[in-house]
Amino acid sequence: MDESVLACVPGLLKHARGFQLDEERAEDLVASTLTWAIDHVDQFDPRFGIENWLVFITDMLACEVLGKTRTL
């Protein structure tokens, strides 16, 4: 699973940049994603795939971060 996670990092960075984050904030978001995934690995369901799970986590964390920094 370790190699699979590492293979997802470039795609996660690209996905994070899609939230219009600068490079540093995108990297922080991916780091937070990986930390969350490690802390909650017991919630991983292999039927959905590691990349899908990591993108879901990234989206969840981005909503939290962006919700605190952006107003409509």
Gaussian input, Z-matrix of N, CA and C with variables (Angstrom, degrees):
# hf/3-21g

backbone

0 1
 N
 C     1     B1
 C     2     B2     1     A1
 N     3     B3     2     A2     1     D1
 C     4     B4     3     A3     2     D2
 C     5     B5     4     A4     3     D3
 N     6     B6     5     A5     4     D4
 C     7     B7     6     A6     5     D5
 C     8     B8     7     A7     6     D6
 N     9     B9     8     A8     7     D7
 C    10    B10     9     A9     8     D8
 C    11    B11    10    A10     9     D9
 N    12    B12    11    A11    10    D10
 C    13    B13    12    A12    11    D11
 C    14    B14    13    A13    12    D12
 N    15    B15    14    A14    13    D13
 C    16    B16    15    A15    14    D14
 C    17    B17    16    A16    15    D15
 N    18    B18    17    A17    16    D16
 C    19    B19    18    A18    17    D17
 C    20    B20    19    A19    18    D18
 N    21    B21    20    A20    19    D19
 C    22    B22    21    A21    20    D20
 C    23    B23    22    A22    21    D21
 N    24    B24    23    A23    22    D22
 C    25    B25    24    A24    23    D23
 C    26    B26    25    A25    24    D24
 N    27    B27    26    A26    25    D25
 C    28    B28    27    A27    26    D26
 C    29    B29    28    A28    27    D27
 N    30    B30    29    A29    28    D28
 C    31    B31    30    A30    29    D29
 C    32    B32    31    A31    30    D30
 N    33    B33    32    A32    31    D31
 C    34    B34    33    A33    32    D32
 C    35    B35    34    A34    33    D33
 N    36    B36    35    A35    34    D34
 C    37    B37    36    A36    35    D35
 C    38    B38    37    A37    36    D36
 N    39    B39    38    A38    37    D37
 C    40    B40    39    A39    38    D38
 C    41    B41    40    A40    39    D39
 N    42    B42    41    A41    40    D40
 C    43    B43    42    A42    41    D41
 C    44    B44    43    A43    42    D42
 N    45    B45    44    A44    43    D43
 C    46    B46    45    A45    44    D44
 C    47    B47    46    A46    45    D45
 N    48    B48    47    A47    46    D46
 C    49    B49    48    A48    47    D47
 C    50    B50    49    A49    48    D48
 N    51    B51    50    A50    49    D49
 C    52    B52    51    A51    50    D50
 C    53    B53    52    A52    51    D51
 N    54    B54    53    A53    52    D52
 C    55    B55    54    A54    53    D53
 C    56    B56    55    A55    54    D54
 N    57    B57    56    A56    55    D55
 C    58    B58    57    A57    56    D56
 C    59    B59    58    A58    57    D57
 N    60    B60    59    A59    58    D58
 C    61    B61    60    A60    59    D59
 C    62    B62    61    A61    60    D60
 N    63    B63    62    A62    61    D61
 C    64    B64    63    A63    62    D62
 C    65    B65    64    A64    63    D63
 N    66    B66    65    A65    64    D64
 C    67    B67    66    A66    65    D65
 C    68    B68    67    A67    66    D66
 N    69    B69    68    A68    67    D67
 C    70    B70    69    A69    68    D68
 C    71    B71    70    A70    69    D69
 N    72    B72    71    A71    70    D70
 C    73    B73    72    A72    71    D71
 C    74    B74    73    A73    72    D72
 N    75    B75    74    A74    73    D73
 C    76    B76    75    A75    74    D74
 C    77    B77    76    A76    75    D75
 N    78    B78    77    A77    76    D76
 C    79    B79    78    A78    77    D77
 C    80    B80    79    A79    78    D78
 N    81    B81    80    A80    79    D79
 C    82    B82    81    A81    80    D80
 C    83    B83    82    A82    81    D81
 N    84    B84    83    A83    82    D82
 C    85    B85    84    A84    83    D83
 C    86    B86    85    A85    84    D84
 N    87    B87    86    A86    85    D85
 C    88    B88    87    A87    86    D86
 C    89    B89    88    A88    87    D87
 N    90    B90    89    A89    88    D88
 C    91    B91    90    A90    89    D89
 C    92    B92    91    A91    90    D90
 N    93    B93    92    A92    91    D91
 C    94    B94    93    A93    92    D92
 C    95    B95    94    A94    93    D93
 N    96    B96    95    A95    94    D94
 C    97    B97    96    A96    95    D95
 C    98    B98    97    A97    96    D96
 N    99    B99    98    A98    97    D97
 C   100   B100    99    A99    98    D98
 C   101   B101   100   A100    99    D99
 N   102   B102   101   A101   100   D100
 C   103   B103   102   A102   101   D101
 C   104   B104   103   A103   102   D102
 N   105   B105   104   A104   103   D103
 C   106   B106   105   A105   104   D104
 C   107   B107   106   A106   105   D105
 N   108   B108   107   A107   106   D106
 C   109   B109   108   A108   107   D107
 C   110   B110   109   A109   108   D108
 N   111   B111   110   A110   109   D109
 C   112   B112   111   A111   110   D110
 C   113   B113   112   A112   111   D111
 N   114   B114   113   A113   112   D112
 C   115   B115   114   A114   113   D113
 C   116   B116   115   A115   114   D114
 N   117   B117   116   A116   115   D115
 C   118   B118   117   A117   116   D116
 C   119   B119   118   A118   117   D117
 N   120   B120   119   A119   118   D118
 C   121   B121   120   A120   119   D119
 C   122   B122   121   A121   120   D120
 N   123   B123   122   A122   121   D121
 C   124   B124   123   A123   122   D122
 C   125   B125   124   A124   123   D123
 N   126   B126   125   A125   124   D124
 C   127   B127   126   A126   125   D125
 C   128   B128   127   A127   126   D126
 N   129   B129   128   A128   127   D127
 C   130   B130   129   A129   128   D128
 C   131   B131   130   A130   129   D129
 N   132   B132   131   A131   130   D130
 C   133   B133   132   A132   131   D131
 C   134   B134   133   A133   132   D132
 N   135   B135   134   A134   133   D133
 C   136   B136   135   A135   134   D134
 C   137   B137   136   A136   135   D135
 N   138   B138   137   A137   136   D136
 C   139   B139   138   A138   137   D137
 C   140   B140   139   A139   138   D138
 N   141   B141   140   A140   139   D139
 C   142   B142   141   A141   140   D140
 C   143   B143   142   A142   141   D141
 N   144   B144   143   A143   142   D142
 C   145   B145   144   A144   143   D143
 C   146   B146   145   A145   144   D144
 N   147   B147   146   A146   145   D145
 C   148   B148   147   A147   146   D146
 C   149   B149   148   A148   147   D147
 N   150   B150   149   A149   148   D148
 C   151   B151   150   A150   149   D149
 C   152   B152   151   A151   150   D150
 N   153   B153   152   A152   151   D151
 C   154   B154   153   A153   152   D152
 C   155   B155   154   A154   153   D153
 N   156   B156   155   A155   154   D154
 C   157   B157   156   A156   155   D155
 C   158   B158   157   A157   156   D156
 N   159   B159   158   A158   157   D157
 C   160   B160   159   A159   158   D158
 C   161   B161   160   A160   159   D159
 N   162   B162   161   A161   160   D160
 C   163   B163   162   A162   161   D161
 C   164   B164   163   A163   162   D162
 N   165   B165   164   A164   163   D163
 C   166   B166   165   A165   164   D164
 C   167   B167   166   A166   165   D165
 N   168   B168   167   A167   166   D166
 C   169   B169   168   A168   167   D167
 C   170   B170   169   A169   168   D168
 N   171   B171   170   A170   169   D169
 C   172   B172   171   A171   170   D170
 C   173   B173   172   A172   171   D171
 N   174   B174   173   A173   172   D172
 C   175   B175   174   A174   173   D173
 C   176   B176   175   A175   174   D174
 N   177   B177   176   A176   175   D175
 C   178   B178   177   A177   176   D176
 C   179   B179   178   A178   177   D177
 N   180   B180   179   A179   178   D178
 C   181   B181   180   A180   179   D179
 C   182   B182   181   A181   180   D180
 N   183   B183   182   A182   181   D181
 C   184   B184   183   A183   182   D182
 C   185   B185   184   A184   183   D183
 N   186   B186   185   A185   184   D184
 C   187   B187   186   A186   185   D185
 C   188   B188   187   A187   186   D186
 N   189   B189   188   A188   187   D187
 C   190   B190   189   A189   188   D188
 C   191   B191   190   A190   189   D189
 N   192   B192   191   A191   190   D190
 C   193   B193   192   A192   191   D191
 C   194   B194   193   A193   192   D192
 N   195   B195   194   A194   193   D193
 C   196   B196   195   A195   194   D194
 C   197   B197   196   A196   195   D195
 N   198   B198   197   A197   196   D196
 C   199   B199   198   A198   197   D197
 C   200   B200   199   A199   198   D198
 N   201   B201   200   A200   199   D199
 C   202   B202   201   A201   200   D200
 C   203   B203   202   A202   201   D201
 N   204   B204   203   A203   202   D202
 C   205   B205   204   A204   203   D203
 C   206   B206   205   A205   204   D204
 N   207   B207   206   A206   205   D205
 C   208   B208   207   A207   206   D206
 C   209   B209   208   A208   207   D207
 N   210   B210   209   A209   208   D208
 C   211   B211   210   A210   209   D209
 C   212   B212   211   A211   210   D210
 N   213   B213   212   A212   211   D211
 C   214   B214   213   A213   212   D212
 C   215   B215   214   A214   213   D213

   B1=1.4493
   B2=1.5260
   B3=1.3386
   B4=1.4688
   B5=1.5216
   B6=1.3345
   B7=1.4605
   B8=1.5213
   B9=1.3132
   B10=1.4611
   B11=1.5168
   B12=1.3243
   B13=1.4672
   B14=1.5229
   B15=1.3170
   B16=1.4675
   B17=1.5208
   B18=1.3063
   B19=1.4664
   B20=1.5261
   B21=1.3316
   B22=1.4669
   B23=1.5257
   B24=1.3217
   B25=1.4688
   B26=1.5290
   B27=1.3320
   B28=1.4728
   B29=1.5392
   B30=1.3155
   B31=1.4603
   B32=1.5204
   B33=1.3378
   B34=1.4622
   B35=1.5223
   B36=1.3274
   B37=1.4659
   B38=1.5235
   B39=1.3085
   B40=1.4700
   B41=1.5249
   B42=1.3095
   B43=1.4623
   B44=1.5350
   B45=1.3177
   B46=1.4666
   B47=1.5296
   B48=1.3183
   B49=1.4736
   B50=1.5272
   B51=1.3182
   B52=1.4625
   B53=1.5241
   B54=1.3160
   B55=1.4636
   B56=1.5301
   B57=1.3218
   B58=1.4666
   B59=1.5240
   B60=1.3203
   B61=1.4544
   B62=1.5211
   B63=1.3280
   B64=1.4626
   B65=1.5334
   B66=1.3114
   B67=1.4660
   B68=1.5315
   B69=1.3146
   B70=1.4669
   B71=1.5353
   B72=1.3156
   B73=1.4658
   B74=1.5342
   B75=1.3360
   B76=1.4629
   B77=1.5290
   B78=1.3247
   B79=1.4633
   B80=1.5260
   B81=1.3290
   B82=1.4663
   B83=1.5257
   B84=1.3282
   B85=1.4570
   B86=1.5254
   B87=1.3127
   B88=1.4701
   B89=1.5305
   B90=1.3201
   B91=1.4697
   B92=1.5293
   B93=1.3270
   B94=1.4664
   B95=1.5184
   B96=1.3313
   B97=1.4612
   B98=1.5200
   B99=1.3167
   B100=1.4634
   B101=1.5310
   B102=1.3265
   B103=1.4668
   B104=1.5190
   B105=1.3392
   B106=1.4613
   B107=1.5266
   B108=1.3214
   B109=1.4699
   B110=1.5311
   B111=1.3189
   B112=1.4661
   B113=1.5231
   B114=1.3275
   B115=1.4653
   B116=1.5223
   B117=1.3321
   B118=1.4645
   B119=1.5313
   B120=1.3051
   B121=1.4616
   B122=1.5331
   B123=1.3162
   B124=1.4581
   B125=1.5309
   B126=1.3320
   B127=1.4663
   B128=1.5323
   B129=1.3115
   B130=1.4663
   B131=1.5247
   B132=1.3191
   B133=1.4688
   B134=1.5263
   B135=1.3229
   B136=1.4624
   B137=1.5269
   B138=1.3289
   B139=1.4703
   B140=1.5262
   B141=1.3164
   B142=1.4663
   B143=1.5205
   B144=1.3036
   B145=1.4497
   B146=1.5212
   B147=1.3027
   B148=1.4609
   B149=1.5287
   B150=1.3341
   B151=1.4646
   B152=1.5332
   B153=1.3156
   B154=1.4710
   B155=1.5228
   B156=1.3236
   B157=1.4629
   B158=1.5285
   B159=1.3320
   B160=1.4692
   B161=1.5282
   B162=1.3267
   B163=1.4666
   B164=1.5294
   B165=1.3201
   B166=1.4615
   B167=1.5266
   B168=1.3198
   B169=1.4630
   B170=1.5210
   B171=1.3386
   B172=1.4663
   B173=1.5187
   B174=1.3145
   B175=1.4680
   B176=1.5274
   B177=1.3212
   B178=1.4595
   B179=1.5277
   B180=1.3350
   B181=1.4592
   B182=1.5245
   B183=1.3221
   B184=1.4693
   B185=1.5212
   B186=1.3324
   B187=1.4691
   B188=1.5165
   B189=1.3133
   B190=1.4557
   B191=1.5259
   B192=1.3306
   B193=1.4612
   B194=1.5193
   B195=1.3276
   B196=1.4485
   B197=1.5277
   B198=1.3057
   B199=1.4625
   B200=1.5174
   B201=1.3217
   B202=1.4587
   B203=1.5173
   B204=1.3403
   B205=1.4657
   B206=1.5278
   B207=1.3117
   B208=1.4664
   B209=1.5210
   B210=1.2963
   B211=1.4577
   B212=1.5223
   B213=1.3082
   B214=1.4721
   B215=1.5038
   A1=110.85
   A2=118.22
   A3=121.46
   A4=112.32
   A5=116.26
   A6=119.80
   A7=110.82
   A8=117.14
   A9=120.34
   A10=110.45
   A11=116.21
   A12=120.55
   A13=109.89
   A14=116.83
   A15=120.21
   A16=111.09
   A17=117.55
   A18=121.12
   A19=111.48
   A20=117.77
   A21=122.08
   A22=113.37
   A23=118.20
   A24=121.29
   A25=113.04
   A26=121.10
   A27=119.05
   A28=112.47
   A29=116.86
   A30=120.14
   A31=112.38
   A32=116.27
   A33=120.06
   A34=111.23
   A35=116.67
   A36=119.80
   A37=110.92
   A38=115.91
   A39=119.71
   A40=110.15
   A41=116.44
   A42=121.53
   A43=110.15
   A44=117.13
   A45=121.42
   A46=111.00
   A47=116.79
   A48=119.75
   A49=111.20
   A50=116.42
   A51=121.47
   A52=112.68
   A53=117.05
   A54=121.51
   A55=110.98
   A56=115.83
   A57=123.72
   A58=111.63
   A59=115.32
   A60=121.33
   A61=109.08
   A62=116.42
   A63=118.52
   A64=107.79
   A65=116.17
   A66=121.26
   A67=111.80
   A68=116.98
   A69=120.31
   A70=111.17
   A71=117.30
   A72=120.43
   A73=110.83
   A74=117.15
   A75=119.98
   A76=110.20
   A77=116.56
   A78=120.37
   A79=110.84
   A80=117.31
   A81=121.04
   A82=111.04
   A83=116.10
   A84=120.44
   A85=110.65
   A86=117.09
   A87=120.50
   A88=109.83
   A89=117.18
   A90=119.95
   A91=110.21
   A92=116.95
   A93=120.79
   A94=110.94
   A95=115.84
   A96=120.92
   A97=110.61
   A98=116.44
   A99=120.27
   A100=111.18
   A101=116.69
   A102=120.47
   A103=110.42
   A104=116.60
   A105=121.03
   A106=109.47
   A107=116.26
   A108=120.46
   A109=111.12
   A110=116.91
   A111=120.39
   A112=109.97
   A113=115.70
   A114=120.43
   A115=113.15
   A116=116.52
   A117=120.96
   A118=112.19
   A119=117.18
   A120=121.56
   A121=111.62
   A122=117.03
   A123=120.00
   A124=112.26
   A125=116.83
   A126=121.08
   A127=112.73
   A128=116.85
   A129=120.58
   A130=110.37
   A131=115.15
   A132=122.00
   A133=107.67
   A134=117.76
   A135=120.59
   A136=114.65
   A137=117.55
   A138=119.50
   A139=111.51
   A140=117.43
   A141=120.75
   A142=112.91
   A143=118.55
   A144=123.00
   A145=112.94
   A146=114.79
   A147=121.14
   A148=111.90
   A149=117.37
   A150=119.38
   A151=110.87
   A152=117.20
   A153=120.02
   A154=111.17
   A155=116.19
   A156=120.53
   A157=110.67
   A158=116.48
   A159=120.41
   A160=111.96
   A161=117.80
   A162=120.79
   A163=109.66
   A164=116.89
   A165=120.74
   A166=110.59
   A167=117.05
   A168=121.40
   A169=110.31
   A170=116.92
   A171=120.94
   A172=110.50
   A173=116.67
   A174=120.84
   A175=111.29
   A176=115.99
   A177=120.69
   A178=110.89
   A179=116.34
   A180=120.08
   A181=111.45
   A182=117.47
   A183=120.51
   A184=110.14
   A185=117.07
   A186=120.20
   A187=110.42
   A188=117.12
   A189=120.65
   A190=111.18
   A191=116.58
   A192=121.36
   A193=110.86
   A194=116.70
   A195=120.08
   A196=112.02
   A197=115.99
   A198=119.44
   A199=112.47
   A200=116.90
   A201=121.80
   A202=112.53
   A203=116.58
   A204=119.44
   A205=113.87
   A206=117.38
   A207=120.45
   A208=110.61
   A209=114.87
   A210=119.23
   A211=108.33
   A212=115.88
   A213=120.23
   A214=110.47
   D1=-29.88
   D2=-178.31
   D3=-58.19
   D4=-46.19
   D5=-179.82
   D6=-66.10
   D7=-35.25
   D8=178.59
   D9=-63.43
   D10=-41.32
   D11=179.51
   D12=-64.52
   D13=-46.89
   D14=179.85
   D15=-60.50
   D16=-36.68
   D17=179.47
   D18=-66.84
   D19=-22.60
   D20=-179.47
   D21=-82.74
   D22=-17.67
   D23=-172.76
   D24=-58.09
   D25=-47.39
   D26=179.30
   D27=-58.76
   D28=-40.97
   D29=178.26
   D30=-66.86
   D31=-37.07
   D32=177.14
   D33=-65.52
   D34=-39.23
   D35=176.98
   D36=-63.27
   D37=-43.27
   D38=177.95
   D39=-62.23
   D40=-42.85
   D41=178.79
   D42=-62.45
   D43=-43.78
   D44=179.98
   D45=-63.66
   D46=-38.69
   D47=177.81
   D48=-64.64
   D49=-25.04
   D50=178.01
   D51=-64.43
   D52=-16.39
   D53=175.42
   D54=-85.87
   D55=11.76
   D56=-179.32
   D57=61.39
   D58=39.05
   D59=175.73
   D60=-92.69
   D61=148.61
   D62=173.93
   D63=-71.91
   D64=170.32
   D65=-173.19
   D66=-58.01
   D67=-43.25
   D68=-177.97
   D69=-64.51
   D70=-44.24
   D71=-179.96
   D72=-68.92
   D73=-34.96
   D74=176.73
   D75=-64.26
   D76=-42.94
   D77=178.08
   D78=-64.74
   D79=-39.19
   D80=177.27
   D81=-62.80
   D82=-40.23
   D83=179.44
   D84=-64.44
   D85=-42.22
   D86=178.77
   D87=-66.67
   D88=-40.67
   D89=177.68
   D90=-61.90
   D91=-41.98
   D92=177.56
   D93=-63.95
   D94=-38.33
   D95=177.60
   D96=-60.42
   D97=-48.35
   D98=-178.21
   D99=-65.98
   D100=-38.27
   D101=177.36
   D102=-63.48
   D103=-45.08
   D104=179.78
   D105=-61.68
   D106=-42.90
   D107=-179.07
   D108=-62.17
   D109=-41.35
   D110=178.98
   D111=-65.01
   D112=-44.57
   D113=-178.23
   D114=-67.09
   D115=-22.93
   D116=-176.12
   D117=-122.76
   D118=29.01
   D119=-175.70
   D120=-57.60
   D121=-25.23
   D122=178.91
   D123=-66.80
   D124=-14.88
   D125=178.90
   D126=-90.86
   D127=-6.24
   D128=-179.49
   D129=-69.38
   D130=131.64
   D131=176.12
   D132=-115.61
   D133=108.91
   D134=-175.48
   D135=-59.49
   D136=-17.70
   D137=178.46
   D138=-63.26
   D139=-25.22
   D140=-177.23
   D141=-97.26
   D142=-11.43
   D143=176.89
   D144=85.27
   D145=147.15
   D146=-176.60
   D147=-65.94
   D148=-40.93
   D149=-178.04
   D150=-64.33
   D151=-44.60
   D152=178.26
   D153=-60.46
   D154=-41.80
   D155=-179.65
   D156=-63.49
   D157=-44.49
   D158=-179.71
   D159=-65.98
   D160=-38.15
   D161=176.82
   D162=-64.93
   D163=-41.11
   D164=177.23
   D165=-59.54
   D166=-45.64
   D167=178.99
   D168=-62.71
   D169=-43.75
   D170=178.43
   D171=-58.50
   D172=-45.66
   D173=178.80
   D174=-61.32
   D175=-44.05
   D176=179.97
   D177=-60.74
   D178=-47.39
   D179=-179.26
   D180=-68.74
   D181=-35.48
   D182=178.51
   D183=-63.48
   D184=-39.93
   D185=177.65
   D186=-60.66
   D187=-40.73
   D188=178.37
   D189=-65.04
   D190=-46.74
   D191=-177.41
   D192=-68.07
   D193=-49.28
   D194=-176.63
   D195=-69.95
   D196=-31.46
   D197=177.47
   D198=-63.34
   D199=-27.46
   D200=179.99
   D201=-86.70
   D202=-20.07
   D203=-173.26
   D204=-110.49
   D205=-14.34
   D206=-177.06
   D207=-119.50
   D208=145.25
   D209=173.93
   D210=-123.42
   D211=151.42
   D212=-179.88
   D213=-85.72

